[in-house]
Amino acid sequence: MEFNDQKKEVYKLILLQTPDIIHGLLSLTVETDHVYMNLLESAPFNIGQAKEYQGVAGNLVAFACKRSFECGFDGNVVFTAKTKLINHYIQTLGACIIFGQRMAILEREARFLINKYYNS
């Protein structure tokens, strides 16, 4: 499990008004020169056309980019995408393919996502 692995940092996205409702989860591992996203999940009620909130996954990815900057990695985030989501990640996150299903978000796109979701 993600939470039991001491090398992984696990975060949840909640609303302050309803802290018991988890809208999304993120698991990260801080590597030597980047942050690796092990897990990115939106709650079932935040997936698809009838989702309750838009941008849950984007918000969590922006957080991963922010964490990468905090670690001195220039916002670099790496993850392995499900095949059917590769084009979606290219279009919505500005991710690029490293090889196969391995993708990365690099500094320029990381700054864009942070500014979009954190207004900083």
C-alpha positions as CSV (number, residue, x, y, z in Angstrom):
1,M,0.0,0.0,0.0
2,E,1.1,3.5,-0.8
3,F,0.6,4.8,2.8
4,N,2.7,2.1,4.4
5,D,5.8,2.7,2.1
6,Q,8.1,5.1,4.0
7,K,9.7,6.2,0.7
8,K,6.3,7.5,-0.6
9,E,4.6,10.8,0.3
10,V,0.8,10.5,0.1
11,Y,-1.5,13.5,-0.2
12,K,-5.3,13.9,-0.3
13,L,-7.3,16.7,-1.9
14,I,-10.2,17.9,0.3
15,L,-12.4,20.9,0.8
16,L,-12.0,22.8,4.1
17,Q,-15.8,22.7,4.5
18,T,-15.9,18.9,4.2
19,P,-12.5,17.5,5.3
20,D,-13.9,14.0,5.6
21,I,-14.6,13.8,1.8
22,I,-11.5,12.9,-0.3
23,H,-11.7,14.3,-3.8
24,G,-8.4,12.9,-5.0
25,L,-5.2,11.1,-3.9
26,L,-1.6,11.5,-4.9
27,S,1.4,9.4,-4.1
28,L,4.9,10.7,-4.8
29,T,8.5,9.5,-4.4
30,V,11.3,12.0,-4.3
31,E,14.0,10.6,-6.5
32,T,17.6,12.0,-7.1
33,D,16.6,14.6,-9.7
34,H,12.8,14.5,-10.1
35,V,9.6,13.7,-8.3
36,Y,7.9,10.5,-9.5
37,M,4.1,10.2,-9.4
38,N,3.3,6.7,-8.3
39,L,-0.4,7.2,-8.1
40,L,-2.9,9.8,-9.2
41,E,-6.6,9.2,-8.5
42,S,-9.8,11.2,-8.6
43,A,-12.7,10.1,-6.5
44,P,-15.4,8.4,-8.6
45,F,-17.7,11.4,-8.3
46,N,-15.0,13.6,-9.8
47,I,-14.6,11.5,-13.0
48,G,-16.5,11.8,-16.3
49,Q,-19.0,14.3,-17.7
50,A,-21.1,14.5,-14.5
51,K,-18.1,15.1,-12.2
52,E,-18.7,17.2,-9.1
53,Y,-15.5,19.2,-9.5
54,Q,-13.3,19.9,-12.5
55,G,-9.5,20.0,-12.2
56,V,-9.0,17.5,-9.4
57,A,-6.2,15.6,-11.2
58,G,-4.7,18.8,-12.5
59,N,-4.6,20.3,-9.1
60,L,-2.8,17.2,-7.7
61,V,-0.3,17.2,-10.6
62,A,0.3,21.0,-10.0
63,F,1.1,20.0,-6.4
64,A,3.5,17.4,-7.5
65,C,5.2,20.1,-9.7
66,K,5.3,22.4,-6.7
67,R,6.9,19.7,-4.6
68,S,9.5,19.1,-7.3
69,F,10.5,22.8,-7.1
70,E,10.7,22.6,-3.3
71,C,13.1,19.7,-3.8
72,G,15.3,21.7,-6.2
73,F,14.3,19.7,-9.3
74,D,13.0,22.5,-11.5
75,G,9.4,21.2,-11.4
76,N,10.4,17.9,-13.1
77,V,7.8,15.3,-12.5
78,V,7.8,11.8,-14.1
79,F,5.0,9.2,-14.3
80,T,3.9,6.2,-16.2
81,A,0.6,6.8,-18.0
82,K,-2.1,4.4,-19.0
83,T,-1.9,4.1,-22.8
84,K,-5.4,5.5,-23.3
85,L,-4.5,8.7,-21.3
86,I,-1.2,9.6,-23.0
87,N,-2.7,12.1,-25.5
88,H,-4.9,13.5,-22.7
89,Y,-1.9,14.2,-20.6
90,I,-0.1,15.8,-23.5
91,Q,-3.0,18.1,-24.2
92,T,-4.1,19.0,-20.6
93,L,-0.8,18.9,-18.7
94,G,1.8,19.7,-21.4
95,A,3.4,16.3,-20.6
96,C,5.9,14.8,-23.0
97,I,6.8,11.2,-23.7
98,I,10.2,10.1,-22.5
99,F,9.8,6.5,-23.8
100,G,7.0,4.1,-24.1
101,Q,4.3,5.1,-21.5
102,R,6.8,7.0,-19.3
103,M,6.0,10.7,-19.4
104,A,7.4,13.9,-17.9
105,I,6.3,17.4,-17.0
106,L,9.2,19.7,-17.3
107,E,9.9,23.2,-15.9
108,R,7.9,25.4,-18.3
109,E,4.8,23.3,-18.1
110,A,5.2,22.8,-14.3
111,R,5.3,26.6,-13.8
112,F,2.2,26.9,-16.0
113,L,0.3,24.3,-13.9
114,I,1.3,25.8,-10.6
115,N,0.2,29.3,-11.8
116,K,-3.1,27.8,-13.1
117,Y,-4.0,26.0,-9.9
118,Y,-2.2,28.0,-7.2
119,N,-2.3,31.6,-8.7
120,S,1.3,32.1,-7.6
